[in-house]
Amino acid sequence: MIEILRKRRSIRKYKDEDIKPEIVELLREAALRSPTSRNFRPWRFVFVEDRSKLEALSRAKTSGSSFLAGARLGVIVCADEGESDVWIEDCSIASIILQLAGQSLGLGSCWIQIRRRMHDDSKTSEDYVRSVLGLSEKMKVESIIAFGYPDEEKAPVPDEDLQREKILSG
Ligand SMILES: Cc1cc2nc3c(=O)[nH]c(=O)nc-3n(C[C@H](O)[C@H](O)[C@H](O)COP(=O)(O)O)c2cc1C
């Protein structure tokens, strides 16, 4: 796991290569194994591989989401907020578990923030994503995790760049 953490970087350029169905299935399993507060499991995951839908979702924000159009998979991480008061934490954990599982399977990924972001001057990114996918109003959207085989190389963050001062004395 420490090697996966050392190598993990946000990857926003992807090869023109499909992700095998068995790999996508492992990502589904990883998402569903995420821990949740009181084991309430308030999340829902929408796995989108359709290129035109990925293109539509890539316009969820004015910036920071366009690369989804070149991804081979986008996982929308959302939750029914009525099922848990800490759905944001649960969705965030599932999002990073998806990213780390992807990394272990040779995929590159990047988190696209949807909650509290805007599609344009009047529409939230959440509303936009809900309308593209036909999700109900009660479904809160935390993130979209973009996946694909990496078409860019990023060096691990060097040890000297870790902000050791952020570890406070106990
Ligand atoms: C909560 C969260 C939201 C993020 N939102 C976006 C986003 O909307 N678009 C994007 O391109 N990257 C996004 N990122 C990726 C960060 O920009 C990236 O993790 C950070 O710059 C550190 O780079 P690294 O992941 O390569 O270590 C997000 C990451 C997190 C944890």
The ligand as an SDF file (V2000), in Angstrom:
LIG
                    3D

 31 33  0  0  0  0  0  0  0  0999 V2000
  -11.4900   16.8590   -2.8220 C   0  0  0  0  0  0  0  0  0  0  0  0
  -10.7060   16.9410   -4.1140 C   0  0  0  0  0  0  0  0  0  0  0  0
  -11.2390   17.6140   -5.1850 C   0  0  0  0  0  0  0  0  0  0  0  0
  -10.5400   17.6840   -6.3930 C   0  0  0  0  0  0  0  0  0  0  0  0
  -11.1380   18.2680   -7.4690 N   0  0  0  0  0  0  0  0  0  0  0  0
  -10.4950   18.2680   -8.6540 C   0  0  0  0  0  0  0  0  0  0  0  0
  -11.1540   18.7650   -9.8150 C   0  0  0  0  0  0  0  0  0  0  0  0
  -12.3230   19.1600   -9.7870 O   0  0  0  0  0  0  0  0  0  0  0  0
  -10.4710   18.7530  -10.9860 N   0  0  0  0  0  0  0  0  0  0  0  0
   -9.1710   18.2980  -11.0740 C   0  0  0  0  0  0  0  0  0  0  0  0
   -8.6120   18.3190  -12.1610 O   0  0  0  0  0  0  0  0  0  0  0  0
   -8.5340   17.7940   -9.9850 N   0  0  0  0  0  0  0  0  0  0  0  0
   -9.1650   17.7630   -8.7910 C   0  0  0  0  0  0  0  0  0  0  0  0
   -8.5540   17.1970   -7.6930 N   0  0  0  0  0  0  0  0  0  0  0  0
   -7.1710   16.6790   -7.8020 C   0  0  0  0  0  0  0  0  0  0  0  0
   -6.1890   17.6270   -7.0870 C   0  0  0  0  0  0  0  0  0  0  0  0
   -6.0110   18.7800   -7.8780 O   0  0  0  0  0  0  0  0  0  0  0  0
   -4.8690   16.8770   -6.8670 C   0  0  0  0  0  0  0  0  0  0  0  0
   -5.1060   15.7570   -6.0440 O   0  0  0  0  0  0  0  0  0  0  0  0
   -3.8220   17.7810   -6.1930 C   0  0  0  0  0  0  0  0  0  0  0  0
   -3.4600   18.8370   -7.0470 O   0  0  0  0  0  0  0  0  0  0  0  0
   -2.5510   17.0110   -5.8260 C   0  0  0  0  0  0  0  0  0  0  0  0
   -1.9980   16.3850   -6.9850 O   0  0  0  0  0  0  0  0  0  0  0  0
   -1.7680   14.8020   -7.0040 P   0  0  0  0  0  0  0  0  0  0  0  0
   -3.1310   14.1480   -6.8730 O   0  0  0  0  0  0  0  0  0  0  0  0
   -1.1360   14.5130   -8.3380 O   0  0  0  0  0  0  0  0  0  0  0  0
   -0.8800   14.4370   -5.8540 O   0  0  0  0  0  0  0  0  0  0  0  0
   -9.2450   17.1060   -6.4940 C   0  0  0  0  0  0  0  0  0  0  0  0
   -8.7180   16.4190   -5.3890 C   0  0  0  0  0  0  0  0  0  0  0  0
   -9.4370   16.3160   -4.2310 C   0  0  0  0  0  0  0  0  0  0  0  0
   -8.8610   15.5160   -3.0810 C   0  0  0  0  0  0  0  0  0  0  0  0
  1  2  1  0
  2  3  1  0
  2 30  2  0
  3  4  2  0
  4  5  1  0
  4 28  1  0
  5  6  2  0
  6  7  1  0
  6 13  1  0
  7  8  2  0
  7  9  1  0
  9 10  1  0
 10 11  2  0
 10 12  1  0
 12 13  2  0
 13 14  1  0
 14 15  1  0
 14 28  1  0
 15 16  1  0
 16 17  1  0
 16 18  1  0
 18 19  1  0
 18 20  1  0
 20 21  1  0
 20 22  1  0
 22 23  1  0
 23 24  1  0
 24 25  2  0
 24 26  1  0
 24 27  1  0
 28 29  2  0
 29 30  1  0
 30 31  1  0
M  END
$$$$
